[in-house]
Each structure stands twice: as C-alpha cells, then as structure tokens.
Amino acid sequence: MIETTKQKLKDYYGISDKVIKLYEQTINDIKDEFSKYDEIREYNQLKVLNALQQERISDSHFTNSSGYGYGDIGRDSLDKVYARIFNCESALVRPHFVNGTHALGAALFGNLRPNDTMMCICGTPYDTLHNIIGINEKENMGSLKDFGVNYKQVDLTCDGKFNYDKIKNELENDASIRLIHIQRSTGYGWRKALLVSEIKEIIDFVKSIKPEVICFVDNCYGEFIDIQEPTDVGADLIAGSLIKNIGGGIAPTGGYIAGKEEYVTQASYRLTIPGIGGECGSTFGVMRLLYQGLFLAPHVAIEALKGALFCARIMELSGFEVLPSYKDKRSDIIQAIKFNDKENLINFCKGIQQGSPIDSFVQCEPWDMPGYEDQVIMAAGAFVQGSSIELSADAPIREPYIAYLQGGLTFDHAKIGILIALSKII
C-alpha cells in the first residue's frame, strides 16, 4: 500500500497502524490464491460472451414493453442466453421476481403437488424458505404444507458432508419424495458452500436410486465461481437472484429459474398463471441493464470473491474464527466470521455500513425483518437496495453470533469496507 493511501485511510476513517499492518500481511498471504480465480473469471467471461453472440443480441433487444408484454424479444432472448450459459433446455429470467426466495418459491410451488414430499438434504434450509415450506408455521400463509406437500430433512454429517446412508434409506422407503432440495451456499449456517463436484456426486447418487426425482439446487451466491454450474452436472432445476452474482451489480431487480423445460414451464405458471407462464410480462425498460449486468457478472463475481478471501485472512490474523479459510476452494462469495459476541457482531456490521458508498451515515440496527425468525442486522449501503453482490454483511442475532459478508463490486472497495469494520472491533 502506498503511503498516501495509508494516510488517507487514517485521515478519513481512523484506521490504525495495527490494522494497516494486518492489511499488508493479508495481501502478501492471499496474492497467490488470486490467480486460480482469475482463470475461472476468464473462462466464464468467454462463456457469457459466446452466448450473447450465438443469440445475435443487438440494440433491438433492449426493449421497453408495456401491458401484457407479448412478443418482447429482449425478454425471450435473455431466457435463451441464460439457457446457453447454464447448458440447459430452458430458462425464465424476469424482473418480476422480487428476490431469490421468490424464484425458489415459484420453482417449488410449480413442481410439487399435494401428497408429494420435498426433502432437504443439506439440513435446515435458508431462513426465508421456512415460510414457503411451512416449517414452524404460526398461521395459514398458503405454504407448501397448507397445500398438502410434505417435508423431510436430512442433516449433513458432523464434518459437513451428505449423509448418504440416510438419504438412500429415505428414497428407498418413501415413494412420495418428488423433489430433492440442495442448497449450494452456506445460508445462515456454519459450513462451507457445496462444490460443484460435490453437487454432481450427490445428484448421481440420488438418480441411481430414484431417477425420476427432481434435483433442485438453490444456486444463490454461486454463479460464476466455478467453470461449471449445477446444471452442467445433472441438476434438473436451479434458481437464483439477479441482485447477487449473475446481475453483475447492474441488474436493478429480478431472479431466474433454469433447467429442464418441463420444470421451468411449471415454475412459470406460478410466476404468472397456468396457460400464460412466461409468455406475458412487460419489462419496463430494464432489459439493457439485465444484459449488461450479465456481461459484467463473471468479473464482478470474482471481485467479490477476492473480497471474501481478504476478509477471511485478515479476520483470521485478528484472532477470529472464519469459514471458509482463505486457502479453501470456494463455491460462493460468502464469508462467515464467528464473533461469539453480540456487540462485536453488531459493530462489525456497522463498520461495513460506514464503508458503503450509499447511506454510509446510517447506523444499521437489528430488526424484525420479514421472512426471518430471529432479529437480523443488515449492512448494505448499495446502489441497488439489498444487492448482496455489492459489499454487505448480515447476521441473525443469535448465538454464536456469526456475520455473513458478501460482495464488493470492486476488490478495492471491499478491502476498504472490511478495514473500517475491523477497526470498529479492534
């Protein structure tokens, strides 16, 4: 770090010499890790570029439809671009998905019927899915449970691996199991994200026992972190958010579903209605942003990943337990930091907020956020509200007080935000 940059960090944010020294050691420790991900970025940039070229995308695809949105070529062609990138039959990419959970919910409601069973094989799913499934439901909310869909759960083993014996037993003895849910990313747990190779192994295993079961992967936070996606290795259906990796920090909203055509079509009937599906839906002038964000996404996702590597190492050096380690192979952009202290957790998140380009003056506080069972603190001073490809940190306020850091449109910004956050607790 050049001296003038050090001085500005001290002048602007009160960063101490101790934190600066930790920064310098961290950069030295992680630089060799970066080359691995630069190769992945280059591969995925080539993949996205080729998909855009193969679909002959032009300025005419930056449509601004209204009303029903029939014949919106920008919308329909973006579906084809996504299907190429994910190497699958079909995709549904829409600004009408309000978040990743909405896309996941449409996929589940579209493909499960009364008396079917959904089985989560990664333990308890992400908190916002609980109301969709009907876990700990306190009122009639129209959950899957309310519509007669059953739920089973197989926890991971103590070392974070799939419990193959239990999964096999359930598949062989319960004919109602229609869909297997696999959560690629960490969620609000303490485990590593699932590698694509691990996802392939479990899908192959499931299909060898029950070929007709739908293998559905929650792909949030995982796009472009590997050269393969779950649909490359046998996933029947995936879903994710456009304000995470694949939107490149440009998409203003939205989500996607991709996979086998029959399952994507069924999901589309839940986004709109049966018989209409993806044929309707005006796009309000956002198509250029969705295309441009996708084009930038391979680069931006790796910038965010480098921020996670930096966070892992500097927090380790500061005495905190982190997962994954900076040397671990990654499959998402999330960095978990265990504080074992409520105030340190809150202050770290406040530091991330202070380091944001937008709303840096705001003091984020824990609150009763819709869809979550515990109070949640969310630091996210973003150009797109709630965008977690931009630098953000959030945490449920529960022991052992783990913060989950995501994003950074640029590595330089991620570094600065993390230094400010660390200074709040050292």
Sequence and secondary structure as in RCSB ss.txt:
>XXXX:A:sequence
MIETTKQKLKDYYGISDKVIKLYEQTINDIKDEFSKYDEIREYNQLKVLNALQQERISDSHFTNSSGYGYGDIGR
DSLDKVYARIFNCESALVRPHFVNGTHALGAALFGNLRPNDTMMCICGTPYDTLHNIIGINEKENMGSLKDFGVN
YKQVDLTCDGKFNYDKIKNELENDASIRLIHIQRSTGYGWRKALLVSEIKEIIDFVKSIKPEVICFVDNCYGEFI
DIQEPTDVGADLIAGSLIKNIGGGIAPTGGYIAGKEEYVTQASYRLTIPGIGGECGSTFGVMRLLYQGLFLAPHV
AIEALKGALFCARIMELSGFEVLPSYKDKRSDIIQAIKFNDKENLINFCKGIQQGSPIDSFVQCEPWDMPGYEDQ
VIMAAGAFVQGSSIELSADAPIREPYIAYLQGGLTFDHAKIGILIALSKII
>XXXX:A:secstr
  HHHHHHHHHHH   HHHHHHHHHHHHHHHHHHHHHHHHHHHHHHHHHHHHHHTT  GGGS    TT TT HHH
HHHHHHHHHHTTSSEEEEETT  SHHHHHHHHHHHH  TT EEEESSSS  GGGHHHHTTT  S    TTTTT E
EEE    TTS   HHHHHHHHHH TTEEEEEEE S  SSSS    HHHHHHHHHHHHHH TTSEEEEE TTTTTS
SS  GGGGT SEEEEETTSGGGTTT  S EEEEE HHHHHHHHHHHS TTTGGG    TT HHHHHHHHHHHHHH
HHHHHHHHHHHHHHHHHTT EEES TTS  SSS EEEE S HHHHHHHHHHHHHT SSSTT     B  TT SS 
EEEE   SSTT SSSSEEEEES TT EEEEE  SSHHHHHHHHHHHHHTT 
